[in-house]
Amino acid sequence: MLGVPWHKYLIVREITVEGGERIQAETVLQSLPITVGTNWLTADTQAAREALLRLPDVRDALVRKRLWARIEIFVREREPLVLARLGQQLFWLDTEGFFYTPARQPFGPVLLEPQTIETPRGRRLAEPFYLVPLRALLSAPGKLLNHITTVRFEGSTMILTMRDGPDVLFQIYDVRGELVRLSRILNALDGHRLRRIDLRFERVLVVSEHARP
């Protein structure tokens, strides 16, 4: 037994990273307090996990020791839902309501100036119940969705701005149904220079047009 080179089994020989699609393995490895050559017995997997959670694209992480002298890492990335404008910057909003990686270019409808709060996990949407109508909006048919440039909330009202078209107001409780209704109205009023469509009232449609030149 004296001839067994135990030191080779007491230092980290390999670190594997799984689960990342957008985040690079190199980024994960560079953030770790554990490296190849670290003492395997004393390697702090909890500190490594906390370091990974500080990466903006990481939603959750698992770090564990494996025989012999291996460290296994599994990362779970954030799932982007929609772009949001906070001040002069664009950020991704994920499916849990957290804001993360800044974006350079608008893509799809942009959520305008939502209220936010600071949490130990980062900046979060102050009204997480708005995630439900946002998901419903983003499931709209592409032809309609491509014409929506911005979305904002005022209480229980969702306000859409259409590209080269009107502002549209409706309640957040049945977004899919309101979008079907909106598509029918836009088709029926094609050619009109609409300024505003208000769908908040049951059995009543309020439409205003731009003044004719």
Secondary structure, 3 states (H helix, E strand, C coil): CCCCCHHHHCECCEEEEECCCCCCHHHHHHHCCCCCCCECCCCCHHHHHHHHHCCCCEEEEEEEEECCCEEEEEEEECCEEEEEEECCEEEEEECCCEEEEEECCCCCCEEECCCEEEECCEEEECCHHHHHHHHHHHCCCHHHHCCEEEEEEECCEEEEEECCCCEEEEEHHHHHHHHHHHHHHHHHCCCCCEEEEEEEECCEEEEEECCCC
